[in-house]
Amino acid sequence: MAEIFEYNFMRKAFIVGILLAVIIPCIGIIVVLKRLSMIGDALSHTSLAGVAAGLIIGINPILGSIIACTLAALGIEAIRKKIPKYAEMSIAIVMSTGVGLAGILSGFVKNTANFNSFLFGSIVAISDFETMLVIIISCIVILTFVLLYKELFYIALDEQSARLAGIPVKTINFIFTILTAITVSIAARTVGALIVSSMMVVPVACAMQLGKSYKQTVIYSIIFAVFSMLTGLYAAYYAGLKPGGTIVLTGVMCLIVIICIRAVISRIRVKLTKHNI
C-alpha cells in the first residue's frame, strides 16, 4: 500500500485531498443549515466560465475560477436579499448564467483537454503552484471557521435572531460568501466542477445521521470527508478510475450504509419494545 507514495504526484494528491476534505465540510455544514445545499452546484458550474475565460486570456484557470466564483457568490447573496421569500431562486439564476457563459466561452478555448479536466477533476495532475494555493487557502478557511465558529452557527440557524443579538451578520455573511467561492473554485480543479457540491453535502449528510450536536456533526463530517478522500484515492489508483467520481461515490456508499444500519437498529428496537410489552 505504501508504494503509492513513491510518486510525487500522488503525494501531492493526498496532501491536497486531505486539506480539501477538512475545509469543504466546514463550508458545507453552514450551507446545509442555511438551506442552500445547491449553492455548490451554482458556483461550480460558474467556475467553468472562469476557467474558460482564464484559458482564453492566458492566465491560470484557477485564478479565473476564483474570480468567477466570487462574483457568482456575491450575486447569489445580493439576489437573496432582494427576494428573501424565494431565496432558492438566486441559486437557479446564477447557475443558469454560469452555465450559459461557460457554454459560450468554451467554444473559444483552444486546448479543450485542459478545460475538460475541470469537469471531473484532476487531483493527480495539479501543479506546485496549485498545491501551494490549496495549502494557503485551507489555512485561511480553517482559521476563519474557528474564529467565527459560534457566529456562523448562530447565523445559519436564525439570521434574524443573530442580527438582534448584535452579531455583524452582513460582514460575516460577506466573509463566508468569499470563503465558499474560493473553496469551491479550488475544489473544482481537484474533484471536478460537476461533483464538488456532492463533496460539500454528502459528508455532512452522513454526519447528521450520527451527530447529536453541532460540534459532533462538524467533526463527523470532516472524518467522513477524509475517509472518502483517502479511500477514493486508493481505489482510483489501484483500479484505474477517475479520482473525483470515486471519492464522491465512496461518500454516497457511506451514507447508504449508515441509513441501512440505522433502519435495522430502529426495527430491532421496535421489536424489542413490543416483546417487553
C-alpha positions in Angstrom: 0.0 0.0 0.0 3.0 2.3 0.6 4.1 2.2 -3.0 1.5 4.8 -3.9 3.6 7.4 -2.0 6.7 6.7 -4.2 5.2 9.0 -6.8 5.4 12.8 -6.2 2.1 13.5 -7.9 0.3 11.0 -5.6 1.9 12.6 -2.5 0.7 16.0 -3.7 -2.8 14.5 -4.4 -3.0 13.1 -0.8 -1.9 16.4 0.7 -4.4 18.4 -1.3 -7.1 15.8 -0.9 -6.8 15.8 2.9 -6.8 19.6 3.2 -9.9 19.8 1.0 -11.6 17.1 3.0 -11.1 19.2 6.1 -12.3 22.6 4.7 -15.2 21.5 2.4 -17.3 20.1 5.2 -16.7 23.2 7.3 -18.2 25.3 4.5 -20.8 22.5 3.7 -22.4 22.3 7.1 -23.2 26.1 7.2 -24.5 25.9 3.6 -26.8 22.9 4.6 -28.1 24.6 7.7 -28.9 27.7 5.7 -30.9 25.6 3.3 -28.6 26.4 0.4 -27.3 22.9 -0.4 -27.4 23.6 -4.2 -25.1 26.6 -3.9 -22.1 24.3 -4.6 -23.6 23.4 -7.9 -24.2 27.0 -8.9 -20.7 28.1 -8.0 -19.0 25.1 -9.5 -20.8 25.5 -12.8 -20.0 29.2 -12.8 -16.3 28.3 -12.1 -16.2 26.7 -15.5 -16.9 30.1 -17.1 -13.9 31.4 -15.1 -11.8 28.5 -16.2 -12.7 29.1 -19.9 -12.1 32.9 -19.5 -8.7 32.2 -17.9 -7.6 29.8 -20.7 -8.7 32.3 -23.3 -7.0 35.3 -21.7 -3.9 33.3 -20.8 -4.0 33.3 -17.0 -4.0 30.4 -14.6 -7.5 28.8 -14.9 -7.9 28.6 -11.1 -7.4 32.3 -10.7 -10.2 32.8 -13.3 -12.3 30.3 -11.5 -11.8 32.1 -8.2 -12.9 35.4 -9.7 -15.9 33.9 -11.4 -17.0 32.0 -8.2 -16.5 35.1 -6.0 -18.7 37.2 -8.3 -21.3 34.5 -8.5 -21.4 34.0 -4.7 -21.8 37.8 -4.2 -24.6 37.7 -6.9 -26.4 35.0 -5.0 -26.2 36.9 -1.8 -27.4 40.1 -3.4 -30.4 38.3 -5.1 -31.3 36.6 -1.8 -31.6 39.9 -0.1 -33.8 41.3 -2.8 -36.2 38.4 -2.8 -35.8 36.7 0.7 -39.1 34.7 0.4 -37.7 32.9 -2.7 -34.0 32.7 -1.8 -33.5 29.5 -3.8 -34.2 31.4 -7.0 -30.9 33.2 -6.6 -29.1 29.9 -7.0 -31.0 28.9 -10.1 -30.4 32.4 -11.7 -26.7 32.3 -11.0 -26.3 28.7 -12.2 -28.1 29.5 -15.4 -25.9 32.5 -16.0 -22.8 30.5 -15.2 -23.7 27.5 -17.5 -24.6 29.9 -20.3 -21.3 31.8 -20.1 -19.3 28.5 -19.8 -21.0 27.2 -22.9 -20.2 30.2 -24.9 -16.7 30.8 -23.7 -15.7 27.1 -24.0 -16.2 27.4 -27.8 -13.2 29.9 -27.8 -10.9 27.6 -25.8 -8.2 26.1 -28.0 -6.9 23.5 -25.5 -10.2 21.6 -24.8 -8.4 18.8 -22.9 -7.3 21.4 -20.2 -10.9 22.7 -19.9 -12.4 19.2 -19.8 -10.1 18.3 -16.9 -12.0 20.7 -14.7 -15.3 18.9 -15.4 -14.4 15.8 -13.4 -11.3 17.0 -11.7 -7.6 16.1 -12.0 -6.2 15.8 -8.5 -3.2 13.8 -9.6 -2.2 16.4 -12.1 -2.1 19.6 -10.0 0.9 21.8 -10.2 3.2 23.0 -7.4 1.5 26.5 -7.6 -1.9 24.9 -7.3 -0.8 22.8 -4.3 0.6 25.8 -2.5 -2.6 27.7 -3.3 -4.7 25.0 -1.7 -2.5 25.0 1.4 -2.7 28.7 1.8 -6.5 28.8 1.3 -7.0 25.8 3.6 -5.2 27.6 6.4 -7.3 30.7 5.8 -10.6 28.8 5.8 -9.8 26.8 8.9 -8.6 29.8 10.8 -11.7 31.8 9.8 -14.1 29.0 10.6 -12.6 28.6 14.1 -12.6 32.3 14.9 -16.2 32.7 13.6 -17.4 29.3 14.9 -20.3 30.5 17.1 -21.3 33.4 14.9 -21.6 31.2 11.8 -23.7 28.7 13.7 -26.0 31.4 15.1 -26.5 33.0 11.6 -27.0 29.6 10.0 -29.8 28.7 12.5 -31.6 32.1 12.7 -30.2 35.1 10.9 -32.8 37.5 12.3 -32.1 36.5 15.9 -28.4 36.7 15.3 -28.8 40.3 14.0 -30.9 41.2 17.1 -28.2 39.7 19.3 -25.7 42.2 17.9 -23.8 39.8 15.6 -22.5 41.7 12.4 -24.5 39.4 10.1 -23.7 41.4 6.9 -20.0 41.3 7.5 -19.8 37.6 8.4 -22.1 36.7 5.5 -19.7 38.5 3.2 -16.7 36.7 4.6 -18.4 33.4 4.4 -19.5 34.0 0.9 -16.0 34.8 -0.2 -14.6 31.7 1.6 -17.3 29.5 -0.1 -16.5 30.8 -3.5 -12.7 30.3 -3.1 -13.2 26.8 -1.6 -15.5 25.7 -4.5 -13.1 27.1 -7.1 -10.1 25.2 -5.9 -12.1 22.0 -5.2 -13.4 22.1 -8.8 -9.9 21.7 -10.1 -9.3 18.7 -8.0 -12.5 16.7 -7.6 -14.3 18.3 -10.6 -16.8 21.1 -11.1 -19.7 18.7 -11.8 -19.3 16.9 -8.4 -17.8 19.4 -6.0 -21.2 20.1 -4.5 -21.5 16.4 -3.6 -18.3 16.7 -1.6 -19.9 19.7 0.2 -23.2 17.9 1.1 -22.7 14.1 1.3 -20.2 14.1 4.3 -22.5 16.5 6.2 -25.5 14.2 5.4 -23.5 11.3 6.8 -22.6 13.2 9.9 -26.1 14.4 10.6 -27.2 10.7 10.9 -24.8 10.3 13.8 -24.1 13.7 15.3 -26.1 14.7 18.4 -24.8 18.3 18.4 -23.4 20.9 16.0 -19.8 20.3 17.2 -20.2 16.5 16.7 -21.7 17.0 13.3 -18.8 19.2 12.2 -16.2 16.6 13.5 -18.0 13.6 12.0 -18.4 15.4 8.6 -14.7 16.0 8.4 -14.0 12.4 9.4 -16.3 11.1 6.7 -14.8 13.5 4.1 -11.3 12.5 4.9 -12.3 8.8 4.8 -14.0 9.2 1.4 -11.0 11.1 0.1 -8.4 8.6 1.2 -10.4 5.6 0.2 -11.4 7.2 -3.1 -7.7 8.0 -4.0 -6.5 4.5 -3.1 -9.4 2.9 -5.1 -8.8 5.2 -8.1 -5.1 4.5 -8.1 -5.3 0.7 -7.9 -8.4 0.3 -10.1 -7.5 2.9 -12.7 -10.7 5.0 -12.0 -11.3 8.8 -12.1 -10.4 10.1 -8.6 -13.2 12.7 -8.4 -16.0 10.4 -9.1 -14.6 7.6 -7.0 -14.3 9.9 -4.0 -17.9 11.1 -4.2 -19.3 7.6 -4.8 -17.4 6.4 -1.7 -19.1 9.1 0.3 -22.5 8.1 -1.1 -21.9 4.5 -0.2 -21.0 5.5 3.3 -24.4 7.4 3.5 -26.3 4.4 2.2 -24.6 2.0 4.7 -25.3 4.4 7.6 -29.0 4.8 6.6 -29.4 1.0 6.3 -27.7 0.3 9.6 -29.9 2.9 11.4 -33.0 1.4 9.8 -32.1 -2.1 11.0 -31.3 -0.8 14.5 -34.6 1.0 14.6 -36.5 -2.1 13.6 -34.7 -4.2 16.3 -35.6 -1.6 18.9 -39.2 -1.6 17.9 -39.4 -5.4 18.1 -37.6 -5.5 21.5 -40.1 -2.8 22.8 -43.1 -4.9 21.6 -41.6 -8.0 23.1 -41.1 -6.4 26.5 -44.6 -5.0 26.5 
